[in-house]
């Protein structure tokens, strides 16, 4: 039964605000493959803090990611500039000082519930990768919330919200553990897994070859965004990271 649930026919995109490759994949989905962007379920992926890891462990899952080396990080700086330049994008590399990734990622859920998940994703990516802003600063998230017309305090304090952490936040972490999403961007279609922006065309081909209707969401949370809008482990390199 659990195995069948993991083998959802609905294609999934694990997106992450920290990863520049996830940002590139996001832009490619929206700009080059809008039909696939509307067909997939968008699942947030982030590196949990100690509390998030504890919750995962209590439910029998572990976070499947290995931090990258300094050498790979330096390579990524060069590689992302090349990829961005090829797409006509200007990248403003942000500086992360003791980031808490729950701050921007947990705030996604209230935005999604308000029907603004896709727009929230767009604004967070823009803030981080095109404006070089600190998206782990609650003030940055508050400003994005205000731009969306959402309660600024609620989104800014999402990382402190136990209901978000133990509800949709925990469900997201358990899902990425079950799916073996060891890095981002990560795509899943049935049993087929694709890691890295370089694998996006193959994922697109798979989705287009086997179209599916939106299926059941995870219990207690609506993962796919409204159909009228685009839906919102380091063992190598294929245009992927964490």
C-alpha positions in Angstrom: 0.0 0.0 0.0 2.8 2.4 1.0 4.7 1.4 -2.1 1.7 2.1 -4.3 1.3 5.6 -2.7 5.0 6.3 -3.5 4.4 5.3 -7.1 2.0 8.2 -7.7 1.2 8.6 -11.4 1.3 12.4 -10.9 4.7 13.7 -11.8 6.5 15.6 -9.0 9.0 18.4 -8.9 11.0 18.9 -5.7 12.0 22.5 -5.7 14.3 24.3 -3.3 15.0 28.0 -2.8 18.6 27.6 -1.7 19.8 25.7 -4.8 20.7 27.8 -7.9 20.1 24.7 -10.1 16.5 24.5 -8.7 16.1 28.1 -9.7 17.3 27.4 -13.2 15.0 24.3 -13.4 12.1 26.5 -12.3 12.8 29.1 -15.0 13.1 26.4 -17.6 9.8 24.8 -16.5 8.0 28.1 -16.7 9.6 29.5 -19.8 10.2 26.4 -21.9 7.8 23.7 -20.6 4.7 25.5 -19.3 2.5 22.5 -20.1 4.6 20.3 -17.8 4.8 23.1 -15.2 1.0 22.8 -15.0 1.0 19.0 -14.9 3.3 18.4 -12.0 2.9 18.6 -8.3 5.3 21.0 -6.7 6.9 19.8 -3.5 9.2 21.9 -1.3 12.6 20.5 -0.4 14.9 22.0 2.3 17.6 21.0 4.7 15.8 20.7 8.1 17.1 22.1 11.3 17.7 19.9 14.3 14.0 20.0 15.2 13.0 19.0 11.7 15.5 16.1 11.7 14.2 14.9 15.0 10.7 14.9 13.7 11.8 12.9 10.7 13.6 10.4 12.8 10.6 9.9 15.1 8.7 8.9 12.0 11.3 6.5 10.7 12.9 8.7 8.0 16.3 10.4 7.6 17.3 13.3 5.5 18.9 11.9 2.3 21.5 14.6 1.6 25.3 14.8 1.9 26.8 18.3 2.1 28.9 19.2 -0.9 32.7 19.8 -0.8 34.3 23.3 -1.1 35.6 22.3 -4.6 32.2 21.4 -5.8 30.8 24.7 -4.4 33.4 26.7 -6.4 32.5 24.7 -9.5 28.8 25.5 -9.1 29.6 29.2 -8.9 31.1 29.0 -12.4 28.5 26.6 -13.8 25.5 28.6 -12.7 26.9 31.8 -14.2 27.2 29.9 -17.5 23.7 28.5 -17.3 22.2 31.8 -16.4 24.0 33.6 -19.1 22.8 31.1 -21.7 19.2 31.9 -20.6 19.6 35.6 -20.6 19.4 35.7 -16.8 21.3 38.0 -14.5 22.3 36.2 -11.2 23.1 38.1 -8.0 24.7 35.5 -5.7 23.4 35.8 -2.2 25.4 35.4 1.0 24.1 33.0 3.6 24.9 33.6 7.2 23.6 30.9 9.5 20.5 30.3 7.3 17.4 28.6 8.7 15.7 27.2 5.6 12.4 26.7 7.4 11.9 30.4 7.2 11.2 30.7 3.4 10.0 27.1 2.9 7.4 26.7 5.6 6.0 30.1 4.6 5.1 28.5 1.2 2.3 26.5 2.8 0.2 29.5 3.9 0.7 31.1 0.5 -0.4 27.8 -1.1 -3.5 27.6 1.0 -4.3 31.1 -0.1 -4.0 30.1 -3.7 -0.8 32.1 -4.2 1.8 29.3 -4.1 3.1 29.9 -7.6 3.4 33.6 -7.1 5.2 33.1 -3.8 7.7 30.7 -5.4 8.3 33.3 -8.1 8.9 36.1 -5.7 11.2 34.1 -3.4 13.3 32.9 -6.3 13.5 36.5 -7.6 14.5 37.8 -4.2 17.3 35.3 -3.7 18.8 34.8 -7.2 18.1 38.0 -9.0 18.2 40.5 -6.1 20.7 38.8 -3.8 18.5 39.2 -0.8 18.5 37.0 2.4 15.4 34.9 2.1 16.1 33.4 5.6 15.6 36.8 7.1 12.0 37.0 8.3 11.8 40.6 7.2 12.4 39.5 3.6 9.6 37.0 3.8 7.3 39.6 5.4 7.9 41.9 2.5 7.0 39.1 0.0 3.9 38.4 2.0 2.9 42.1 1.9 3.4 42.1 -1.9 1.1 39.1 -2.1 -1.5 40.7 0.2 -1.0 38.0 2.8 -0.5 38.4 6.6 3.1 39.4 6.9 3.6 38.3 10.5 2.2 34.8 9.9 4.5 34.1 6.9 7.5 35.8 8.6 7.1 33.6 11.7 6.3 30.4 9.8 9.4 28.7 11.1 8.1 29.2 14.7 4.6 27.8 13.9 4.3 24.3 15.4 1.3 23.5 13.4 3.1 24.2 10.1 6.2 22.3 11.3 4.3 19.2 12.5 1.7 19.4 9.8 2.6 20.2 6.1 6.2 20.8 7.0 6.7 17.3 8.4 4.7 15.8 5.6 7.0 17.4 3.1 10.1 16.1 4.8 8.7 12.6 5.1 7.7 12.7 1.4 11.2 13.6 0.2 12.7 10.9 2.5 10.3 8.3 1.1 11.0 9.4 -2.5 14.7 9.3 -1.9 15.1 12.9 -3.1 18.8 13.2 -2.2 19.3 16.5 -4.0 17.6 19.2 -6.0 16.1 19.8 -8.4 14.6 16.4 -8.2 11.8 15.0 -10.5 9.7 11.9 -10.1 7.4 10.2 -12.5 6.1 6.9 -11.4 9.2 4.8 -10.5 11.4 7.0 -12.7 13.6 9.5 -10.9 15.5 12.4 -12.5 18.1 14.6 -10.6 19.5 17.8 -11.8 18.6 20.5 -14.3 20.4 18.5 -17.0 17.8 15.8 -16.6 14.8 18.1 -16.9 14.4 17.4 -20.7 14.2 13.7 -20.0 11.6 14.3 -17.3 9.6 16.5 -19.7 9.7 13.7 -22.3 8.5 11.2 -19.8 5.6 13.4 -18.7 4.5 14.2 -22.2 4.7 10.5 -23.3 2.6 9.4 -20.3 0.1 12.2 -19.5 -1.8 11.8 -16.3 -4.6 13.5 -14.5 -3.9 15.1 -11.2 -4.2 12.4 -8.5 -4.6 12.1 -4.8 -2.7 14.5 -2.7 -0.9 13.5 0.5 -3.3 13.2 3.4 -4.3 16.5 5.0 -2.7 18.8 2.5 -3.3 20.0 -1.0 0.1 19.8 -2.8 -0.8 20.7 -6.4 -1.7 24.3 -7.0 -4.9 25.4 -8.8 -5.0 24.2 -12.4 -5.3 27.8 -13.7 -1.8 28.5 -12.7 1.6 26.9 -13.0 1.8 24.4 -10.2 3.4 25.5 -7.8 23.2 13.4 -1.0 26.1 14.6 -3.1 27.2 11.7 -5.3 27.9 13.4 -8.6 26.9 16.3 -10.7 24.1 16.6 -13.2 23.2 20.2 -12.6 21.9 19.4 -9.2 22.8 20.3 -5.6 21.1 21.0 -2.3 
